[in-house]
């Protein structure tokens, strides 16, 4: 299995997706950007870890679907490639941010307080997450951490919202 630069996250949209039409080689293409809040679960002392915020970008059909069906608070599972974005700010400082270029996604749970009549995705989602594999040879200092997973199986998500098991 090749892991290269593939990432997967499950989280909730911080705001509604932002839609922009861009010109690519004379063709107008829809681009959607949104920020995902990923729940990092609790540590060994049962203290909630701070959420991680991840910027996501997508194009064309995926962008149109996300713009139409997802709103602030909705859950989404994203897969994509982690990429750098480099620029120079107004003061002349070089800046970098990392973002996910979305390649695939799955609808998650929907925010329950959405107004009546709001669009809903018609894609069915699994009723229960896949079972979590048993840790095999994790070092002792990581044995209690949610990252102590079977390194051969990165195909399923855990139920904590972190992403990979």
C-alpha positions, -999 to +999 in steps of 0.1 A: +000+000+000+013+034-009+006+062+016+026+090-002+007+122+006-028+109+011-048+123+041-082+117+055-101+136+081-136+136+096-148+169+109-175+196+109-176+227+087-167+259+106-186+281+081-206+276+050-184+268+020-172+297-001-179+295-038-157+312-064-157+309-102-121+308-116-108+309-151-087+278-160-074+278-196-104+299-209-129+277-190-149+289-160-145+264-131-163+263-098-140+263-067-152+257-031-132+264+000-141+256+035-125+251+069-129+218+088-128+215+126-115+180+135-122+167+170-090+153+185-107+133+212-096+131+248-062+123+263-055+096+289-067+119+317-100+123+298-093+160+291-106+172+257-078+180+233-082+212+212-097+208+178-075+210+147-086+234+119-079+223+083-085+243+051-099+224+022-102+233-015-121+214-042-132+221-078-158+214-105-185+188-096-173+182-061-173+219-054-208+223-067-221+194-046-204+206-014-217+242-020-253+229-026-256+204+003-232+213+031-234+241+056-219+253+088-219+225+114-224+196+090-200+167+092-180+156+062-153+129+057-126+142+033-098+125+015-072+144-004-036+155-008-018+178+017-003+207-002+016+239+007+004+274-003+033+300-004+029+337-008+045+370+003+024+393+025+020+431+023+051+435+046+072+414+023+074+383+046+072+349+031+042+329+043+031+293+040+000+274+049-010+238+044-043+228+029-061+197+017-068+194-021-099+173-019-100+142-041-130+124-025-156+130+003-185+113+021-214+131+038-214+127+075-240+136+101-261+167+094-265+196+117-299+190+134-310+227+138-310+234+100-341+254+089-370+234+073-366+233+035-328+234+035-313+211+009-303+177+021-279+152+005-295+121-010-264+100-005-268+074+022-241+072+049-231+041+068-250+035+100-220+025+121-183+031+117-160+002+108-146-017+138-113-003+151-083-026+145-063-037+175-029-021+181-001-044+171+033-031+181+029+005+192+057+018+215+046+019+251+045+058+253+019+058+225-001+027+236-029+048+251-030+072+222-056+070+194-027+068+169-018+033+180-034+015+152-027-013+129-004+004+104-014-020+077-050-008+077-056+029+069-088+022+051-113+030+078-122+059+102-125+058+140-156+071+158-139+099+176-138+122+146-101+121+143-099+104+110-076+074+106-077+046+130 
